[in-house]
Amino acid sequence: MKYRLPPSLLAAAAFISPSLAQAHPGHDGDHELVWDVEHFLSHPLASIACAALVVAAGWAVWRLLKPSPATRQQDRSARRDR
């Protein structure tokens, strides 16, 4: 099965994306990365935007990793020839 992106590009994206997102290994100080329902209710548009971003990113990854239509057609032909 052929993918649209070479594996090396996917590996590079996995290493580059945390640095672009300014990720860091721990939380120094008093702030925590824990939210409760009250936070989501007080910021509904931001919550919806974050959820939409996660869904869009998942769709983009699925779209990039899904085999091309030509590859699927070849797989069907190969199965028929068996």
C-alpha positions, 0 to 999 in steps of 0.5 A: 500500500502506497501513502501520499507522503513518504515516511521520512516526511511524517517523521520530520513532522512529528519532530518539528510540530512540538517545537512549533507549538512551543511545547515544554516538558513540564509546568513550572510555577503555579499554572496547571494544564487541568481544566474543568467544565466551568472553564469550558462553559465560561469560554464556549467559542474558544472551546468550540474552536479548539474542538474544531481544530482537533477534528480538522487536524484528525481529518487532515492526517487521515486524508494524508495517510489514506491510500490514493484511489489508483492504489485502491484500484490496483489492490482490487485488480490484484485480488480479482486476479488471484 
